[in-house]
Amino acid sequence: MTQKYYVERLLPIYCDAIKSICQIDNKPWLLQEDSDLSHGIKKRGLATEYKEAHNVQNLSHPPQSPDCNPIEGI
């Protein structure tokens, strides 16, 4: 997956969901992503700029650590 595809198709859905939840519950919400290059975690790019523009914060976690990833079991 490319950053362009991620920013155009998937990231807006996540950002809208976070924005909707923040309107209901005024607590900080974080987006958890793995180390895929399209997520812009390792290298600054379109995804990083999009998340900064929409005030989305990432939950950083060590790479390749399924024991620390609560989503892994789902």
N, C-alpha and C positions, 0 to 999 in steps of 0.2 A: 504494500500500500504506500502511496506517495503522500507527502505532506499536503500537496494541493488537494488530492481526493479527500483526505482526512478533514481538512479545513472547510471544504465546500459541502461535504455530505454528512459527516458524523459530529464534528465538534460543535456546530450550531445547536444540534439537538441536546447535547450535554450541557452547553451553556444556558440554553433556555430552561432546562430542568432545574439547574442550580439557581437560576434567577427566580423561578416560580417558588421553589422551596424557601428561598431567603425571604420572600414576601410573606409567607405564612409563619415561618420560624426565623426570627432575626438572630440566628447564630451563625458563626463562620462555617462554611461548607468547603470541602476540599475535593478535588478530582484526583482519583488514583488511577495512574496509568503505568504500564510496564515500560521497559527501556526500548521499545520499538522506535526506530529512527523517525517514523512519520509523526510521532507524538511531540517531537521537538525537545525532548528532555536532554539529550546529549549534545545536540547541535542547534544553535539558534536559527530559527527560520519562520516560515509562515505560521505554524502552529503556536509557537511561542509568542509571536506578535499578536495573534488573535486572542490568546488567553490573557495577555496583558491588557489589551484594549477592552476586554469584557470582565476584568477584575476576577479572573478565575485563578485560584491558587492550586498548585499540585502538591499532593502528598508524596514526598520522596521516600523511597524505600530501597533497600539494597537490591542490586540486580540478581536474578536467578535465586530468589529466596522464597519458594512457595510456602514455607512454614510461616512466613511473616505476612503473606498475602491472604486476607480474609475472603477474597473473591475466588481464589483458586479452587475451593471445594464446590463451587456452584456449578 
